[in-house]
Every structure is written in C-alpha cells, then in structure tokens.
C-alpha cells in the first residue's frame, strides 16, 4: 500500500501530460511472473533517477518494492536493479523513469499469464555487439511478439576486445564488455519490453571454452545476474546451482542449466569429470522423475559429439554416459535446447539413447559470425534438418499439455525468412 501511495504522489507532482523522448536508457525486463517483474537499468555514475509503474486498466501506480544500485570499480556505468510486485498479469503497464522531475523514459511491458493454453517463446544465442545486422535482427524478432525471450548463451562477448579474442580476463573487463553490449543492442532500447530468461555460455561466462577452473567465475556470476536479473520468485521461479533456474510457462517446465560453473576441463579424463556438477544433475534427475513435460536448456550442445567443437558427448564423454542414464530413468517427456554452434539444426534422439523419442534443437548465431557448409566434411548422423551460414533464431509456439511437449518450432533468418519448421510432439512410452 505504501509503495502505491508513494508512486501516486510522484505522478501527481509531475502531472501526467508530459511527453516522453525516445528511449534514453538501456533497460531490460528480466524474469517476471506471478505478479512480479524485475528490471535492470544502465545509468551513468551518480545520475539520480526515480522509478514507478503506471498500472494498466486505470489501476493507479506502484513504486518499486526493491531498488538496488550496483557499481563497479573503474567504470562510469552503473546498474539500477528494480523489482515491482502486485502487478496484474496479462495487461500492459508502463515503466516510468523520472529525472529532474520530468519523464526521461517510458517503456510498455506486461507480466504474461503463464497459465494460458498456448504461448510463444523466442530462443537465441551468440550476440556480438559490433555486428552490423543486430538492430534489424532484433526489430524483426520483436515484431513476432514473443511472450518471452530465452537468451541461452553469449549474450555479451566479454573476452573479445576490438574483434580480438583475449585471455587476460578481469572482473573489470567483464563488467565493461557487458556495459558496452547493453549500450549497443537494440533489445535494450525497444519501446516494448519482453521478459528475458537467461543462462550463460563461455563468452558471457568470461573466457572462451572455460569451466570450473575460471578464477573469476563468482564475480562473473554476480555481474551476469546484475545485467540479466533472474532472482527467485515465490510460486514461480526457483533458482538452482550456479546461475541455473527452473519455472513453468504454458504448462511446460523449463530448466535453464549452468554448463560452465561446474564443468570439468574439456576432453581431459579426470575422476570427477562432469558438465553440470553433482547437485545440478541431482536436480535434473528429480525433475525428470515427475511426469510434467520438461525442456532442458543449456548454452552448448549436449549430443552431437561428431564435431571438434564443444558438446557434452565429446568433451566429458564418461559423465555424458551417466547423464544419459538420468535421462533414461526419468518419467517426464523432455527435449533439449542448445546454442553455441553458429548454426541451426534439429537432431533426432532415440529411446535407446535417452529414454524417449525426442530431439535437440540448436539455434545460433543471432547476430555473430556464421560459417557456411558446416556439415560438408563432418555430417551430423542425427540431423533431421539444419541450416548453416545464416543468422538465425528459434520461435517455439507451445501448446499446454499435461502429458507431452507440443507445439511448432520455427527457425527464422534475416528478413524473417523461415529457414525450417519442426512439429513438436514428445511423449514418454505409455504417456
């Protein structure tokens, strides 16, 4: 109640007829659900702002329940983390930014009704801040009106400076590269915000192909979650080991799995070889023992060990075999979603391999370097359909079903060209 009174007083002191200039700040809507919305706003150090939400449908106004300012040594860019609660779901609201008693920015957003019978989820990975097509790709994707965005790795290239891959990584560099990416990408200037659910891969982790040995992994995790907020939300979102999370959208369970924090060195046989770590694997096993359909999402490929790049199957082969046992022992129908490979494909997985006839979707790169003829020398024996050499992103139009993963996968390229479609209908035997 007090937050509503404060916000209403703030609006009354401003007057509601003021016009708002084009987006002035780089803003993201993070994980949102159950009447709660999280935001991250990048500002110049020392800049004084106030925030409120004007509720849709004439419902008045709200001040943030939680507001936190996050700075980093050596940077003139800071973040303001905001959490609003008590928001009606399924209607449009306006996030208002106030500076010097004037409107400085205004964005439309909603907390979707995740219990709806169907919905649209866009999935993307690999986003370099210097790519010439990034603005157009973002505008094309957002014009498809997804209910949620899943950014599943390489949301910023923290180890790339001036188009050069570097190994001398510091927390200061990780913050700087996130800040530069936030200032550049069209997503953060969009007039309508869309909830972002995120997991990292190596470049936004901080170091190419790195795993548990990365000395700055704790500092990097704090920076990653400052820029892409995904705090637990009671009754909706559960935080897991590392930067992982689980939640339910449109009757389907989603687990965003951290494939970096606990990862043992690639292609090096060690007694404790792992990708996800003991606690995260146990978390997945417990979820699979339930019957609710589930999507397992992580940054790099899991199957497809035929190529020389990163995959669970090739890089941690002994642990991968144990993970297959977890998949086979489960009761829930599931599918895999991955990124990293700078190509798009659907790979067929069998009952013998993982307990049900299912598939692995890979989508990458959204706006980063692409490589044509990816399978000319090393074809994928599991591939159902695939496209290389083209920017791409995936859209899942999902249908609520208590016993199966159902819907349509469409992979789009530049100009909203449909690169391919794949029908989703995954059940467990007897389901």
N, C-alpha and C positions, 0 to 999 in steps of 0.2 A: 504493500500500500504506500509506504513512504517513497519508494522509487517512482511510483506513478505520480505522486504529488509533486516531487522534485521536477520531473520531466514536464509536467503540465505547466508549472510555474516558469520553467525555462522557455517553453514555446510562447507563453503569454507575454513574456518580456521582450521577445523578438518580434512578435507579430507574424502571422502565417502567410503573408502575401509576398514575402521576399522571393526573388528569383535566385536560382542556383546556377553557377557557372558549370562548364563541363568538368568531369571528374578531376579533382585536384590531388587526390591521394591514391596510393596503391593499396587496395583493400581486397582481402579475401574473406569469404564466408567459409568457415571450417565446418567440422562435423556438427550437424544440427538434427534434433529430433526430440519428441516428447515435450514440445513447447519450449525447448531451449535452443538458442542459436549462439555460435561462437564466431568471433571475428578477429582479424589481425590487421592493423592499420600501420603502414610505414610512414614515419614523420621525420622531419629534421630535428636534431637535438635541441631541446629547450623550447620547442614550439608548444604553445598552450592551446589545447582544444577541449571541447566538451561534446558529449555524445548523448543521443537519445533515439528511441524508436517511436515513430508515429504509427500507431496500430491501424491496420486496415479495417474497413467497415465502421468507421466512426467510433472506434474503441478507446480513444484517448491516446496516452503516451506513456512510455516507460523509460526510466534511466537504467543504465547497466547495473546488474547485481554485483558484477565483479569487473574491476578495471585495474590493469597492471601495466606499468611502463617498463620496458626491457631495453637496456643499453648494452653496448659492447665497447671495450677499450679500443681507442684508435679510430672509431667510426663516427661520422656525423649523422648517421641514420639510426633511428630508434624504432621500436615497435610498441604499439599500444594494443594489448590483448583485452578484448571485451567479451562478456557473457551476459546475455539477456535471457530471462526466464519468464514463464507465464504467457508466452506468445500463442495466440490462437493458430492452429495448424490449418494448412490448405488455403490460406488467404494471403494477399500481398500486403507487406508492410514497407515502411521506408526507414532506412538507417540515415540519421541526420548527423552531420559533422558541423560543429559551430566554432568559429574563430572570430575573435574581436566582436562578439555579439552579432555576428552575421552568419548566414548559411554559407559554408565553404564547400560542402559536398553533400550529395544525397543519392542513395542507391536503393533500388527496389529489391526486395528479397522475400522469401517465404520459408516457413518450416513445412515441408511437404507432409502429407498424410501418408506415412509409410505403410499403413494397414490397407491401402487401396488394393483393388483387384489386379491392377497392372501398372507398370511404370517403365520409365526409360532411363537407362544408366549409360553414360559415355565413359569409355575407358581409354587412357592414353599414357604414353611414357616417352621419355627422351625428348627434352625441350631445351635446345640451346638458345641463349638469349640473343645471340647475334645472327640468327637465321633470318634471311630476307622475307620469308613467307609466313613468319609467325603471326603477324597481325591478321592476315587474311585467313589462315587456318583457324584461328580462334573465333573469328567472326562467323565463319561457316559452321563450325561445330555448335556454337551457341545458338545459331539460328534454328537448329534442330530441336531446341527447347528440351534438353535433358532435365530430369528431376534431380540428378546427382552427377557429379564428376568423380571418377576414380583416377587419381594420379598415382601410378604404381611404380615409379622409379625415375631417377634422373630428372627431377623437377628443376634442378639447377646443376650446372656443371662446376662444382666447387674446385675441382682440380684442373680446370682449363683456364689459362690466362693468355689473352691475345692469340687464341687459336692454338695454343701450345699446351700439351699435357705436362703437368708438373708433379713432382713427387715431394717437394718440400712444403708440406701442408701444416698450417697452424690454425687454431680456432679463429684468429683474426681474419685469415683468408677465407675460411668457410663462411663466416658472417658477411664479409664483403661481397662474396660471389652470390650469396642469397639476396643481399640487398640490391645488387646490380640487376639481378634477374627480376626481382619484384618491381623495380622501377621501369623495366623494359617491356614486359609481356602484356599483351592486350587483355588477357584474362582479368588482370587486376585493375583495369580501367573500365570494365564493362558496366553499363548503366544498370543492368540486372545481374545480381549475384546469384550463384548456384552453389549449394552445399558441396564442399570438396572433402572427400575421404581419401586418405593418402598413406602410402608406405614408401620406403626408400629403396634405392639400389645403390650401386657403388659410387656414382658421381655425386649424388646428393648426400651419401654417407660421408664422402670426403676424399676418397682415394680409389683409383681405378683397381677393380678386382679385389679389393681389400675385404678382410673378415675380422675375426676376433682380435687379431694382433694389432689392429689400428689403435694407436696410442691416444687419439683424440675422440674416441667413439662416444664417451659420455658427454663431452662438450658439444659434439656434433648433434647428438640426440636432442639436447636442450635447444639448440638453435633451430633444428628441423621442426620441432613442435611449436616453437615460438612463431615461425613463419607459416606453418600449416597446422593450425590448432585442432587438436583431437582429444581433448580431455574426456574422461569417462562421464557419461550422462546417466543418472539413475533411471532404471527401467528401459534403457535404450542401448547405450554403448558401453561395452566392457573393455577396459584396457588389458592387454596381455603382456608377455615378456618382451623386453626391448621396446620398440615403437609399434608393436602389433596391436590389433583391435578386432573386436567382433561385434556384430549388430545384425538386425533383421530389417530388410527392405522388401516390401511387397510379398511377404510370406516366405521369402528365401533368406537363409542365413548366409552371411558373408564373413569370412575371416581373412584379414589382411595380415600376412605373415612376414616377420622380420627375417630376411635371409642374409643379413650382414653381421649383426652384433655377435652372434654365436658361431659363425661359420669357421670351420677349420680350414687351414690352407688348401688351396685347390691342388688336386692331383698329387697329394702327398699323404701317403699312408701313415696314419697316426692312431694310437689306441682309442682315442676319444673323437674319432672322425665324426663330423656332424655338419648339417646345414642350419637347422633350426634350434638345436640345443635340446637338452633333455626335457626341461619344463614346457617348452613350446610344443614339442612333439606329443607330450602327455596331454596338453590342452587340446590339440587337434584330435587325438585318439578319443578323448572324452566326448568331443562334439560329434564325431562320426558314429559313436555308439548310439546316439539318439537318431530318430528317424527323419527329422526335419531336413529337407534338401539344403545343400550347402555348397557354396563356391569357395574354393581355396585360391587366394590371390597372393602372388609374390613377385618380386622385381625381375628375376632372371628365370630362364626356362628350367623345368623340372625333368621331364623326359627329354628325348632327342639328344642322346649322348653321341650321336654320329658325327657331330661337327667339332671343330677345335675351340669353339668359344665356350662361355660358361653355361653349364647345365648341371643340375643335381646329379643326374645319371652318370655324367662323365667326370665331374670334379670331386665328388665324395661318393664313389660307387658302392662301398660297403655299407655306409649309412643309408644310401638310397634304397638298397635292398631291404633294409629293416623298415624304412618308411613305407615301402610297398606292402609290407606285412600289415602295417597300421591301416592302410587304405583297404586292403582285402578283408580285414577283420571287422570293419565298420558295418553299420546298418543303413546309414544315410546315403541316398544318391548324391553324387558330387561331380563337379567339373573343375578344371584348373584354368586360371587366367594368369598370364605372364607377359613380360615385356623384354627390353634389353637388346634384342637381336637385330633391330633395324630392318625388320621385315614383318609381314603379317601372314599368319597361317593357322590352320586348324589341323591338329594331329589326332588321329583316332587311337584310343586306348581300349584295351580289351579286358574282359572278365579275368583272364589268367594273369594279366599284369597288375590289376588294381581292384578287382572285386566287382566291377560292373562295366558295361559298355559305355564309355564316356569319351571325353576329348580334352585336349589342352588348346586353349586359344592364346595366341601370341600376337600382340599389336605393338608396333614401334617402327619408325620414329614419327612422332607427331610433327615436330619441326627440328630436325637434326640431319646429319649426313645420311644418305641412303646408298645402297650398294646393289646394282643390278645383277641378274644371273646368279643369285645366291646358291642355287642348287645344281648348277651345271656340272660341277665336279663331285659334289657330295650330296646326292639327293636324299631327301627325308623319307625313309621307308614307311613312316606312319602318316604321311601327309594326305589329307583329304582335299584341301585346296590351299593355295598360297599365292602371294604377290610380293615381289621384291623390287627394289629400285624406286619405290614411290612412298611419299609421305602418307601416313595412314593413322586412323583411329577407329575404335570399335564402338558400336552402339548396340546395347542389349535391350530389346523390348521384351520385358519379362512378364509372365502371367502367373498369378498366385495359384499355387497348387501344393497341398499338404504332403503329397507323395512323390513329386517329381520336380525336376528343373525343367521349366517350359518357357518357350518364347522364341524369338528370332534374333540372331546375330547378324548385323550388317557392318561390314568394314568399308569405310569411306576413305577416299583420297582427296587430293586437291580439287577444288571446284565442286565439292560434294559428289564426286563421281563414285558410284557404287562399285567397289572392287570385287566383292563377292558377298554372298549371303549363306547362312547355315542355319537350319532349323534345330532348335534345342528341344530335346525330349529325353531326359536321362532318368531312368528308374533303376532301383535295385531289383534283383530277381525276386519275383513274388510280390513286388510293390504295385 
